Structures are given as structure tokens and as C-alpha cells.
Amino acid sequence: MASKIPSPEINAGVYPVWRLTSGLDKSHHMYDLKNNSMILAGEDLRPLIPEITIEDFYPLEGFLFILNRSIDLLRAIERVTVKGITINKELLKSAISRIKRAYLDSYLVFRKQYCPDYDIRVQMFTSLGNHLPNLETFEDARVLLLDGFDEGLKITKISTCGHLIDLIESRYQYPLNFRIFTSIMTRKPRAIFHNPLLNTYKKAIRFLRVGDMKPRDWDEFKADLIRTFNYSPQPALVKRNLRLTN
């Protein structure tokens, strides 16, 4: 892989063929796999993936872009005290890069415009009269992330973050083997019945809004949040015969 892709970031996994062909996985990940992946060896199975359109993205995939990047921003915080927040500059730099892209992509999803090519998406974004601000600080990134989130709520007429999480849970299914894995790795038995990732999203947004991490201190709060995020399946498999539209 390194011979074809400079300095690849490898996150390996196995997809059974039924995941490619069933049409249940309507995630951005599957869309990107079909349109932007590179075949290194073997048969090209991308044609087996059904077409995925902006209607499949709208609106929840737009929110998932932002929710996942909220975790990146929390990773960059080293300490929280009464004197303020201490930031890891390298992690913040990485988070800012991801947040800018998530803001742009979510903006287009909420307006039902999208394209597999990122450069074209940038052109679409700017043609709508926008530009990405120069983010330098944690506060810059926090404000842009929450602005994108709130703009999505406004456009989609979803009243609260809690209502959004309920919609995500109603749209996506979580296979039992994923739930068992999450329960073991996060030491949360309730994960068998309810994916704790969704509660993690709510906690992350609440912290970024008002600094709420009750009833824990920062180290405990962050460790639990990151562990849960790392070991919980991302929403992907859409429940059958379910379609959310505006």
C-alpha cells in the first residue's frame, strides 16, 4: 500500500459482500468507498455497491460529520482547571483541519448538494457565497463547530440535540455483535441494549457549549468519552423501509 499511497494512514477492516450489496449501509463511508477508493489487488467490487445519493445523506450524515469532529476537538484538550483550558497544539492542528472539512461537507449536505470530489465541493461551497475562516485557536474551532451544528438544526427544523440523537437511533441499526463488542470494551453492560456512542455525542456537544462535564473531573470525563467513542460502532446500517426526508 505504501508503494501506491504516500504515508498511508491504515485502518483495516473486513466488509462481507452483503454489506456492499444490500443497500442498507447508506453511510458516507460507503459512498466514499464506492466513489473514491483505490483497488490495490483482486476484483473490483465497487460496482456492487448500490448508488448512494444526497437523499441518503440528508440530514443525519451531515450531523455525524460534526459530531465526530467534536470528539477530535476534545482530544486536543489536555487539562481543564478553574484557570482555563490547556491545549495540545499538534492535536488541535489536526482537529482544526478535520473540523473545517466537516463544516464544509455538512453545510452542503444540509442544502442537499454534494459531490464525491472534494475540490469540486469546495467550489460548490464558495459559489454559495461562503469561505472557511482562518482557525487558529481552540475557541475558533469550537465556535465554527457549534455554528455548523446549530445551522443544521435550524435548516432541518430539528429542535434540540436530544431530538437529533433520537432520530439517529431510530434510523440506524446496531448488530448484536457490535453491541457485545462495545459492552466489553467500554465496560458498559447497557451497551447491549443501547449504543452509548449516542450519549457520548450529547455529552461532547454539551461540554463544548457550556463546559458541562458533571459529575466528573476532566481526566475521568475525557477518558470515558474517548474510550466509548473508540469502541462504539459508527451509525451505518439503515433500518429497512425507513427514510428521513424534509
Buried (B, 14 or more C-beta within 10 A) or exposed (E): EEEEEEEEEEEEEEEEEEBBEBBBBBBBBBBEBBBEEEEEEEEEBEEEBBEBEBEBBBBBBBBBBBBBBBBBBBBBBBBBEEEEBEBBEEBBEBBBBBBBBBBBBBBBBBBBBBBEEEEEBBEBBEEEEBEBEEBEEBEBBBBBBBEBBEBBBEBBEBEEBEEBBEBBBEBBBBEEEBBEBBBEBBEBEEBBEBBBBBBBBBBBBBBBEEEEBEEEEBEEBBEBBBBBBEBBBBBBBBEEEEEBEE
